[in-house]
Amino acid sequence: MQHLRTGLPARFAVATAAAFFFQAAPVQAATSILFIGNSFTYGALATAQDYIPGSVTDLRGTGIGGVPAIFKKLTVEAGLDYDVSLETQPGSNLDYHYDNQLALIDKPWDKVVMHGQSNLDFNAPNDPTKISTYTGLLGAVFKAQNPNVEISLTATWARADLTYANASSPWYGEPISAMAYDLQAGYEVAKANNPTVVDHINPVGLAWNRAMEIGIADPNPYDGVTPGQINLWAPENYHASNAGYYLHALVVFGMETGIDPRTLGGTEQAAFDLGLSASEAYALQVVAFDTISAVPEASTWLMMLMGGGLIGWLYRRKTAAEAA
């Protein structure tokens, strides 16, 4: 992806006058980006929710900063010009935004980043049908306004409460990584069903998995957080902590701008503002970079879905239905 920057003055020689003059190159417009989501976007239960709200446009007028404002701060530090907006609703899936907020979001955006409910569908856990359907409907709206808009879906993280504490959850008793893998697979289904709409998936949940696998983050907050490790969850083990939202923003930053998150450095301002140490910030930047670099291609995910991944998904749905 190419980044829009302000051009430098260009000097042209005028041979007949043996003189020079300066002509300013046209100033490029800021890249407009819209974040659509719920409490996982706006930073609920963490101070991230109130992070520099004046730096972004909250289309609902609620004065939220959240992940979009962290993203904005990272782009400023990287020397990029992004005009960031958000439209969020607690507990919402993509159908809510299509059915209720089109008047706010039906505009010619350059980029749109969106995600649905934390388990894909509260009424049908681990079922990507609704997200897939409304990805297509929303995508058609945005493409009508700007045929070149880049639309991405954000696959969110595994909920510790659904893994360790909720016996009715399809992920109860499974490894903490299982839910994030299923969410990624669900969003890959939505992407495969809407190939002309979705540009890419932001693998936030896979980044959380990686942080736990390599020992940077604690995988089970219910047995206490290991000293020296980060707790990515909020106290109710559902939403994210400031560190979790920071990792969320880093992955989206890397995917949307094409810039290596490690170039931000441990002393960058957003991490400091959110209470992260330089070593924690850089460790999460490395996790974001490694995840982005290693995420499988869409074709690989589809092969997994047609094989064991799909079998596991169907089995979990069957088990959950039988339990209910």
N, C-alpha and C positions, 0 to 999 in steps of 0.2 A: 504494500500500500504506500502511496506517496502522501506526504504530509504537506499541508498548505502553509506557507510561510510568507512573510512580507518580503517582496523583492528588494534588492539593493539598487541604488541609482546606477543607471547604465550610461557610460560616456561614449559618445559617438564622434568620430573625426569628420570635420567638414573640410575637404581638401581645398575647395575654391577660396575659402576664407582663411585657411590655415589657422583655424581656431577650434575650440572645443566647447561643448555645452553639455549640461547634465539633464537627463530626463528621467524622472522617477517611474519605475515600473508600476503597473497597476497593483493596488493593494488587494490581496485575496481575501474573500469573506471567510469568517470563522466557520469551522466545520460544526454543523448543528447535529446534536445527538440527543435522543429521547430515551429515557429509562422508564420502562413500564413494569410494575411489579407490586409487591406487597411489603409486609414488614421486613422481609429479608432484603429488600432493596433500601428501605429508608432507615435501617439501622436500629430497629426496636430493641429496647432493654439495654442499650449502651449509649455512652455519650456521643457515639458516632452519629446518632440521630440529629443532634444539634450542631453538627460540624459545619461551620462557615455557611449557613443557609443563604446568606446574601450573594454567594458566588455562583449559585445556580437558580434556575427558575422553577419553582414548585407550581405547576399548573393548577393544583387544587387550592393554592393559597394558604396552605397550612404551615409554611415556614420551615420545611424539613430540608436538611442537608444530606445526611446519610452517605451511602456508597457513591451516589452521583457527585457529591461535593468532594469526597476523597479522590475520586477519579479526576475531577476538575483540577484539584491541587497538584496531582501528579503530572497532568498535562502541562500545567503552567511551569512546573519545575523542569520539564523536558523541553521547554521552548515551543510548545504547540499552542495553537489558538482554537479552543473548542468552546462552543456555546452550548451549555448543558442544561437540559430540562428534565423534569421527572413528573410522572403521574402515577400515584400509588394509592392503594386501598388495603387496609388490614385484611388478611385472610382470603384475599381474592385470587381467583383463577383468571385466565385470559378472557373468558366469556364476560366477566364483569366489565372490563374495560371496553370491549366491543359493544356491549348492550347499553352502557351507561355514560361513557366518556368520549364518544367519537367527536363531539363538538369541540373538545379540548385538544385532541391529538391528531385530528385529520388535517395534517399540514405537510408541506414538502420537506421532510427531514433528510439529512445526508445519511444518518445512521439511526437505527433503532435497536435497543437492547431490551429484551423482555424475558420474563419467566412466569410460571404459574405457581400453584400451591406446593407446599413443601414435600408432599408425598404424591405429587402429580394430580391427584383428585381426591378431595376429602370424602366424597361419596363412593369412590371406587379406587381405593389406594393402589398405587403402582400401575394404574391404567392410563396410558398416554393419549387415549382417544380424544378427550376434550381439548387438551393442549394442542394436539395435532390439528383438529378441526378449526380452532380459533386462531392458530398460527396462520392458516391459510386465509381466513376471513380478514384478519387484521393486515396481513401482508398485501392482500389485494387493495385495501384502502391506501396503504402507504405507497404501493407501486403506482397507483393511479395518480397520486400527487407528484411523485418523483420516480420514474422508471429505473433510475440508477441507485436508489436507496439501498444501503447495506443493512440487512436485518440479521440479527443474531439472537440465539436463545441461550440463556444461562442455566446450566444444570447445577442445582444447589447441593448442599451438603447432607450427610447422614445425620439424623437426629438421634442423639444419645438416649433421649427418653423413649423413643420407639424401639430402640435396640435392647436396652437394659431394663426398662421399667414397665412397659405396656405389653401385657401378655396377649392382647388382641391384635397387636401389630403384625403385619406379615414379615417384619424383620426381627421380631423378638427372638433372642437367643442366637442370632447369626453374628458373624464378625461385624464389627462396626463399619467396615468398608463396604459391606454388601449393599446397603441402601444407596450410597452414592453411585455405585456401579449401575444399579437399576435405574436411578434417575437419569444418569448419562445415557443409558440405553433408550429410555423413554423419549428423551429429547432427540436422540438420533432417529427414532421412528418418526417423530414430527418433522424432522428435516428431510428424511427420505420421502415422506408423503407430500412434501411441499418443495421440490427441488428447485423451482424457479423463484422461490421466496426467501429461503433461509441461506445465508452466506456461510455461517459457521456456528459451532457450539462453543460457549465459554465454559471450560471444564473446571468450575469452581469446586465442586464436590470431589473431583479427582485430586485437586491440589490439597484439600483437607486430608484426604486419604494418605497422600504422599508425606505430608507433614507428620502424621502419626506413625507411618511406617518407618521413617528414618529417625524417629525419636525426638523431633523438635516439639511436637504437640502430644499431650496426654490423650490416650484413646478412650479412657473410661473415667469421667469425672465423678461417678458414683462411689468409687473406692478411694477418692482423694487424688489431688493433682501432684504428680511426682515433682519434687524440687528440681528446678532447672528446666522444666518443660512448660509449654504454654497451654493454657486452657482456651480452646477456640470457641467454646460455648458460653452463653450467658448462664446465670445461676439456675435457671429452670431447665437447662440442658436441651434446649429446643432452638432458640434463636442464637445469634453469634455474640461473642464478646467483641471488644474493639479490635483485638488481634484477628478474630475471624472475619470481621467486616473489612479489615485492612487487606487480608489475603484475597478476599472476594474482589476488592477494587484492583489489586495488583494483576490478577488474572485477566479481568476485563480490560485494563490498561494495555497489557501486553498483546492481547488478541485484537483490540480495536485499532491500536496505533502501529503495531508491528515493531515496537521498541522493546528491547531487552529490559525487563524490570530491574535487573541488577545494576543498570547504569544509574539508577536513582541514588543508590548508596545508602548505607545505614543511617546516616545523619540527615536524611531528607525530612522536611518539615512536617508532613502529615503524620508520619509515624511518631515523631516527637510529641505532636499535639495530642495524639491518642494515648500517650503514656507508654509507648514501646521503647525499649532500649535500642541502641544502635545495633547491637548484635542480634536482637530479636527481629528488628526490621530487615536487616540484610539476610538473615536466615529465611524469612518468609519470601523475600524477593527471589532468592535462589530456588525455593520450592515452586514459586509461580513460574519461573523460567523453565525449570526442569519439566514441570507438568505440561506446559504449552509445547515444549520441544518433543515430548514423548507421547502425546495423545495420539491414539490410533486414528488412521484415516477412516472416513465414513464407511468405506467398503468393508473394512475389518469389523466394524461394529455390526454391520448387517450380517456378516458371516457368523458372528457370535450369536446374534439374535436368531438366526436360522438353525443354529446348533444348540449348544448347552445353555446359552444365555436365555433364549426364548423358552426352553424347557423349564429352566429355573423360575423364570418370570411367571409362566402359566401355573407351575406347581405352587408358588407362593400365593397366587390369586385363589387357587382351588382350596388351599389350606385355610386361608383367611375366611373364605366363604363358608367352609364347613364349620369353622369355629364360631362364626356369627350365627 
